[in-house]
Structures are given as C-alpha cells and as structure tokens.
Amino acid sequence: MIMKKSLMTSLILALVVTLAGCAGMSAKNAQLSIPDQGILQDNDSGLMWQLERSKIFNTYKEAQAFVEQLNLGGYDDWRLPTIYELYDLNFLFDLHKNGNITLNREGNYWSGKKDGDGMIGAWAISAQQCDPARVYEPGTAGYVRAVRP
C-alpha cells in the first residue's frame, strides 16, 4: 500500500513538472507585440503580421491581389507568407510566447512563393501538448494573413 502511494505521488509530481515545463510560459517570455493597430510583430525576426485574418479567397490570384492592395499601419509592402513563416508564427503560440495576444489560427491560409503560384492549406496540429507535430494539409480556399517585409 505504501509503495502504491509512493508511486502515485511520483507520477503526479512528474506530471506537474512536465506540464509546467510545456505550458508554464509567461508573458515575461513574450516574443510577440502589437506595435500598431492591426499589426502583430515578431520581435526576434522583425516580421510584421496582419493581426486579423482576411475574408476567404477562392484563388491564389484573389489572395495575391488582396496583399498587393493592403495598406495597414502605413505599410504597403505586404505579401503572402511562406508555409514556413506560417508555421513559425503558429509555433510561437504553441510555445506560449504570445504574451496576452490572441489570434484566430483556425482554417486554411494562403501562402506564396517566388517561383510560382502559392499553396493553400493548414497546419494540422497533433494532440500532444509538448511536441506539436504539424503536417501541411493542402486545401482549396482560405484566408490571408499578410506578412511584411
């Protein structure tokens, strides 16, 4: 009986320590800020993001036209992000480096690449709390979350 209590106590302690390591990040570790209304900035990379996602666009051409006409925070050099930039932005939220900033990340998002049409899809996130594995799943329509520079 004493061994069962000791084992149970050890398991609970290990769980608490593990969860604190994964989800215990605080606003002190925030890497994201809002320098201007409607803009989110990654303070390490310097990238600025459109805080609110766009309406859904059905084609790459529509998504590209949206970013080319976007003037947000006095900047007019917005572009479609790469799939890796989208991944990195979402990963900052997974690591709780967002401070008190919230962002609607659900759905499919357009991405662009210099050598052709963009891709659309979403990062499917695993259910594992500490190691969110992601797979880029192609789609047919999606939002834009523009980035600059």
Backbone as a ProteinNet text record, in pm:
[ID]
protein_1_A
[PRIMARY]
MIMKKSLMTSLILALVVTLAGCAGMSAKNAQLSIPDQGILQDNDSGLMWQLERSKIFNTYKEAQAFVEQLNLGGYDDWRLPTIYELYDLNFLFDLHKNGNITLNREGNYWSGKKDGDGMIGAWAISAQQCDPARVYEPGTAGYVRAVRP
[TERTIARY]
81.5	0	87.1	191.9	281.9	352.1	387.8	454.9	362	232.8	137	122.6	115.4	104.8	228.7	345.4	471.1	479.1	437	437.6	339.9	221.4	120.9	170	230.3	284.3	393	480	586.5	530.5	427.8	366.5	300.4	230.8	166.5	271.4	377.9	485.7	550.3	574.5	634.2	541.7	411.4	314.6	313.3	314.1	314.2	439.9	555.1	681.2	680.9	631.2	625.9	533.9	415.4	321	372.9	437.6	493.3	599.7	675.6	779.1	722.7	608	548.3	456.4	367.5	262.8	285.2	394.9	416.1	482.8	483.7	544.5	460.5	523.1	450.5	468.7	398.9	408.7	550.2	628.5	766.8	847.7	806	876.2	816.5	727	656.9	755	735	817.2	735.5	603.5	514	464.6	444.2	389.8	297.5	223	135.3	185.3	271.1	329.5	233.4	129.7	33.6	-98.1	-205.9	-336.8	-344.5	-383.5	-399.1	-273.3	-161.9	-34.5	21.1	72.2	139.6	284.3	379.1	520.3	592.6	674.1	766	891.9	918.4	1029	1166.2	1174.1	1302.6	1332.6	1235.6	1259.3	1235.3	1156.1	1120.5	1000.7	951.9	836.8	713.5	636	509	397.9	293	181.8	52.1	-35.8	-172.1	-240.1	-288.2	-345.9	-476.7	-566.4	-694.3	-682.2	-726.1	-720.7	-823.8	-802.3	-890.9	-1017	-1100.2	-1210.9	-1150.6	-1230.1	-1181.8	-1172.5	-1059.8	-1038.2	-1033.9	-1092	-1100.5	-983.5	-909.2	-797.2	-672.6	-558.6	-431.6	-430.7	-487.1	-490.5	-565.1	-677.2	-752.6	-671.3	-605.8	-525	-408.5	-344.1	-230.8	-276.3	-390.3	-443.1	-474	-522.9	-552.9	-427.2	-319	-197.9	-133.7	-145.4	-87.9	-158.5	-285.6	-361.6	-368.6	-316.5	-325.9	-236.2	-294.3	-220.7	-261.4	-174.1	-203.9	-90.9	-125.2	-24.5	69.5	26.4	110.2	208.1	199.3	288	209.2	273.3	207.9	290.2	385.5	470.3	436.5	307.6	261.7	271.1	284.6	296	234.9	219.6	176.2	295.9	274.1	385.6	417.1	535.5	569.6	502.7	495.3	436.9	522.4	652.2	741.1	720.8	693.8	664.1	532.7	432.9	306.2	329.5	411.4	444.8	510.2	608.2	680.6	587.5	496	401.5	316.6	263	180.4	261.4	385.1	469.8	495.6	504.8	521.3	403	284.3	167.1	173.2	219.2	233.9	331.6	434.2	534.5	493.7	375	322.3	409.9	464.7	545.8	463.3	330.9	240.1	198.6	243	200.1	49.1	-17	-163.1	-230.8	-157.3	-210.1	-282.1	-403.5	-477.3	-485.7	-499.5	-500.9	-587	-681.3	-761.3	-676.1	-633.2	-541.4	-609	-738.2	-807.5	-830.7	-834.4	-868.4	-749.1	-775.7	-672.5	-624.1	-495.8	-435.1	-353.7	-361.7	-281.1	-136.2	-47.7	94.6	143.2	254.9	309.6	451.6	497.4	637.1	680.7	805.3	857.6	853.8	857.6	871.6	740.9	627.4	502	383.6	277.4	154.9	174.2	92.7	100.1	30.3	50.8	-14.1	-116.3	-217.9	-315	-329.1	-344	-358.9	-361.6	-345.6	-344	-246.7	-192.6	-105.4	-192.2	-199.8	-272.7	-183.7	-235.2	-156.2	-192	-90.7	-115.4	-172.6	-224.3	-283.5	-179.7	-54	49.6	76.1	71.9	84	223.7	325.6	460.8	534.7	486.1	557.3	457.4	405.5	301.9	356.6	338.5	379	281.4	331.5	245.2	264.7	155.4	155.9	80.4	137.8	71.4	-28.2	-156.9	-261.9	-316.1	-299.5	-348.4	-499.3	-544.8	-686.7	-722.3	-843.7	-890.6	-932	-948.7	-984.5	-933.2	-906.8	-856.4	-842.1	-801.9	-780.1	-641.2	-619.4	-485.4	-449.5	-329.7	-269.5	-139	-143.8	-30.9	86.2	204.3	327.8	414	500	598.7	722.1	835.3	880.7	896
-118.3	0	126.5	127.8	242.4	259.5	148.1	155.3	214.4	180.5	234.2	385.1	432	576.1	648.6	589.1	649.8	658.6	551.7	550.5	654.2	661.6	758.3	900.7	927.2	1060	1096.6	1002	1025.9	1055.9	982.5	1006	1143.8	1182.3	1314.8	1424.6	1408.8	1508.5	1519.3	1407.9	1409.8	1479.6	1455.4	1519.7	1670.3	1714.2	1857.6	1924.5	1862.9	1919.1	1925.7	1820.9	1817.9	1926.4	1937.9	2039.2	2179.6	2200.7	2333.5	2368.6	2269.8	2294.4	2327.3	2268.5	2289.5	2409.5	2416.4	2517.6	2629.7	2625.7	2721.7	2850	2879.6	3003.2	3121.1	3233.5	3350.9	3466	3574.1	3693.5	3750.5	3715.9	3763.5	3711.9	3597.1	3536.1	3576.7	3672.9	3710.1	3756.6	3703.8	3739.6	3822.6	3826.9	3899.6	4026.9	4128.9	4255.2	4313.7	4414.1	4485.2	4629.4	4658	4791.8	4897.1	4852.4	4944	4869.1	4943	4880.1	4791.4	4666.9	4573.6	4499.6	4523.2	4461.2	4384.4	4266.3	4181.7	4171.3	4186.6	4179.8	4073.1	3995.9	3900.3	3979.6	4001.4	4088.2	4027.5	3896	3833.8	3842.5	3805.5	3805.6	3942.8	4026.6	4156.6	4152	4031.4	4020.6	4083.3	4152	4207.4	4128.5	4100.5	4020.2	4099.2	4071.1	4121.5	4051.5	4127	4067.8	3995.1	4057.5	3995.5	3929.5	3807.3	3739.8	3800.8	3780.6	3834.2	3749.4	3787.8	3700.8	3582.3	3484	3367.3	3401.6	3365.1	3381.1	3243	3231.3	3102.3	3073.6	3177.6	3155.7	3228.8	3179.5	3244.2	3387.5	3405.8	3538.4	3638.5	3597.3	3684.6	3715.9	3613.8	3632.8	3727.3	3708.6	3793.1	3937.4	3956.7	4091.8	4160.1	4083.8	4139.7	4196.2	4118.4	4166.8	4281.7	4281.1	4390.1	4523.2	4518.3	4640.1	4673.6	4587.1	4607.5	4722.4	4815.4	4924.7	4923.7	4873.3	4854.4	4913.7	4998.2	5059.8	5152.3	5201.8	5288.3	5213.6	5081.3	4999.1	4947.3	4946.4	4893.4	4782.9	4725.7	4619.9	4482	4456.8	4329.4	4222.1	4098	3985	3862.1	3757.7	3629.2	3563.5	3505.2	3438.7	3304.2	3253.9	3117.5	3021.8	2894.3	2798.4	2787.7	2813.4	2805.6	2924.5	3040.9	3158	3136.6	3080.2	3049.2	2949.6	2850.4	2751.7	2820.7	2904.9	2972.7	3060.3	3131.1	3214.7	3129	3019.4	2931	2867.2	2835.5	2772.2	2865.5	2997	3092.3	3085.3	3064.3	3048.2	2916	2810.8	2681	2689.4	2771.3	2787.5	2890.8	2947.3	3048.9	3173.2	3210.6	3331.3	3447.8	3433.5	3535.7	3635.8	3617.4	3707.8	3701.8	3816.9	3819	3840	3821.6	3840.2	3713	3730.7	3617.6	3631.9	3519.4	3517.3	3399.8	3424.6	3315.9	3244.1	3121.8	3048	2934.7	2914	2803.1	2829.7	2724.9	2735.9	2723.5	2737.5	2732.3	2872.3	2883.9	3013.7	3003.4	3105.9	3113.6	3141.4	3080.2	3111.6	3141.6	3207.3	3241.4	3191.4	3181.7	3150.3	3224.4	3256.3	3342	3277	3144.5	3079	3023.7	3074.7	3026.4	3053.8	2982.2	3001.2	2960.5	3018.1	2988.6	2858.6	2816.7	2697.4	2742.5	2662.9	2688.9	2562.9	2580.5	2465.1	2509.7	2415.9	2446.3	2352.5	2398.6	2314.3	2233.9	2104	2015	1989.2	2017	2009.4	1881.9	1810.1	1687.8	1722	1621.6	1641.2	1641.8	1615.9	1613.1	1754.9	1775.1	1909.2	1968.1	1889.5	1944.7	1935.3	1857.6	1837.8	1840.6	1959.7	1963.7	1934.3	1811.4	1774.8	1838	1884.5	1950.9	1889.1	1888.3	1843.6	1947.4	1991.6	2089.4	2016.7	2050.1	1984.2	2078.5	2044.6	2131.8	2150.1	2264.1	2295.6	2366.7	2416.6	2478.6	2623.9	2673.2	2813	2849	2976.2	3010.1	3157.7	3187.3	3323.5	3370.8	3499.4	3556.5	3617.5	3587.9	3662.3	3714.9	3839.4	3900.1	3923.3	3928.2	3948.7	4050.6	4115.2	4204.5	4202.3	4233	4268	4144.5
0	0	0	81.7	87.7	-46.6	-111.2	-240.5	-346.6	-342.5	-438	-419	-293.8	-266	-313.6	-289.9	-332	-484.2	-551.3	-697.5	-752	-693.4	-736.6	-713.5	-600.8	-571.6	-671.2	-703.7	-800.8	-939	-979.3	-1109.6	-1117.1	-1012.5	-1009.3	-1012.4	-937.1	-936	-1073.9	-1138.7	-1273	-1372.1	-1360.4	-1448.2	-1427.3	-1303.8	-1274	-1327.2	-1308.6	-1357.4	-1509.6	-1575.4	-1721.8	-1774.7	-1718.1	-1764.7	-1740.7	-1630.1	-1603.8	-1705.7	-1750.2	-1849.6	-1985.8	-2021.1	-2153.2	-2155.5	-2061	-2066.2	-1966.6	-1897.5	-1792.1	-1836.1	-1964	-2011.8	-1965	-1947.5	-1901.2	-1998.4	-1971.5	-2056	-2053.5	-1951.5	-1945.6	-2064.5	-2119	-2231.3	-2365.5	-2366.6	-2489.5	-2596.6	-2714	-2828.9	-2927.3	-2905.8	-2994.8	-2929.3	-3011.1	-2961.2	-3066.4	-3028.5	-3121.2	-3129.2	-3228.5	-3238.5	-3293.7	-3364.2	-3425	-3437.4	-3444.6	-3455	-3578.5	-3558.2	-3667.7	-3707.1	-3635.3	-3670.1	-3550.3	-3578.3	-3481	-3524	-3432	-3469.2	-3391	-3463.5	-3402.3	-3370.8	-3244.5	-3204.4	-3232.2	-3250.7	-3284.3	-3433.6	-3517.1	-3662.2	-3724.2	-3658.6	-3713.9	-3807	-3839.6	-3928.6	-3864.7	-3947.2	-3903.8	-3971.3	-3895.8	-3943.8	-3935.4	-4028.5	-4023.6	-3906.6	-3810.1	-3689.3	-3719.4	-3791	-3826	-3962.1	-3970.6	-4099.5	-4194.8	-4322.8	-4426.1	-4438.2	-4531.7	-4571.1	-4647	-4678.8	-4753	-4901.2	-4960.9	-5104.9	-5167.8	-5287.3	-5355.6	-5448	-5487.5	-5579.9	-5531	-5577.8	-5547.4	-5600.8	-5719	-5781	-5692.5	-5633.5	-5542.3	-5416.2	-5360.8	-5240	-5267.1	-5381.3	-5418.6	-5440.1	-5504.7	-5527.2	-5393.9	-5297.2	-5165.6	-5100	-5098.2	-5030.8	-5107	-5238.5	-5317.4	-5291.8	-5252.8	-5226.2	-5077.7	-4991.9	-4847.8	-4803.1	-4730.6	-4668.2	-4522.2	-4438.5	-4297.2	-4214.4	-4119.6	-4034.4	-4109.7	-4225.8	-4305.9	-4395.4	-4397.5	-4481.1	-4600.7	-4717.1	-4836.6	-4902.6	-4828.6	-4884.1	-4826.1	-4803.8	-4751	-4859.2	-4816.4	-4909.4	-4845.7	-4927.4	-4874.5	-4805.3	-4689.4	-4620.4	-4683	-4655.3	-4694.8	-4595.5	-4631.9	-4537.7	-4411.9	-4425.1	-4308.9	-4215.3	-4271.6	-4188.2	-4113.2	-4180.7	-4113	-3998.9	-4024.1	-3921.2	-3801.2	-3828.5	-3719.9	-3636.7	-3702	-3627.7	-3535	-3587.1	-3504.4	-3391.9	-3419.5	-3318.4	-3199.8	-3225.7	-3115.2	-3018.9	-3072.1	-2985.7	-2911.4	-2977.3	-2911.2	-2794.6	-2810.1	-2704.3	-2600.1	-2616.6	-2525.5	-2522.2	-2638.3	-2648.7	-2701.7	-2692.3	-2741.1	-2634.3	-2510.1	-2403.8	-2390.1	-2392.4	-2380.8	-2516.4	-2625	-2759.8	-2804	-2856.1	-2910.6	-3062	-3128.3	-3273.6	-3317.8	-3407.1	-3461.9	-3565.6	-3533.7	-3620.3	-3693.6	-3671.8	-3735.4	-3883.3	-3960.2	-4101.3	-4193.1	-4321.6	-4424.6	-4456.6	-4490.6	-4520.7	-4648.9	-4728.4	-4849.7	-4814.6	-4888.9	-4878.8	-5019.4	-5029.1	-5159	-5170.2	-5291.5	-5314.1	-5439.1	-5445.2	-5551.7	-5689.3	-5696.1	-5825.4	-5882.1	-5838.1	-5896	-5807	-5832.5	-5756	-5611.1	-5526.7	-5384.3	-5350.2	-5230.4	-5178.8	-5076.1	-5059.6	-4955.2	-4873.1	-4745.1	-4658.6	-4515.4	-4428.2	-4286	-4218.1	-4109.5	-4030.9	-3935.9	-3957.4	-3868.3	-3747.2	-3630.5	-3507.5	-3432.6	-3388.3	-3312.6	-3175.9	-3110.3	-2978.2	-2866.9	-2898.7	-2795.7	-2747.4	-2616.9	-2562.9	-2578.4	-2556.3	-2552.3	-2684.2	-2776.2	-2901.3	-3015.9	-3050.2	-3152.6	-3291.7	-3335	-3470.3	-3567.8	-3680.5	-3777.4	-3914.4	-3987.4	-4125.4	-4205.4	-4315.9	-4400.1	-4488.3	-4474.3	-4549.2	-4655.7	-4782.1	-4889.5	-4884.9	-4932.5	-4934.9	-5064.4	-5071.8	-5194.5	-5180.3	-5062	-5037.7	-4899.5	-4877.5	-4745.5	-4721.2	-4600.1	-4554.1	-4595.5	-4578.2	-4591.2	-4457.4	-4412.3	-4301.4	-4358.7	-4404.5	-4475.7	-4380.5	-4437.3	-4361.5	-4435.4	-4361.1	-4420.6	-4332.2	-4369.5	-4503.5	-4587.6
[MASK]
+++++++++++++++++++++++++++++++++++++++++++++++++++++++++++++++++++++++++++++++++++++++++++++++++++++++++++++++++++++++++++++++++++++++++++++++++++++

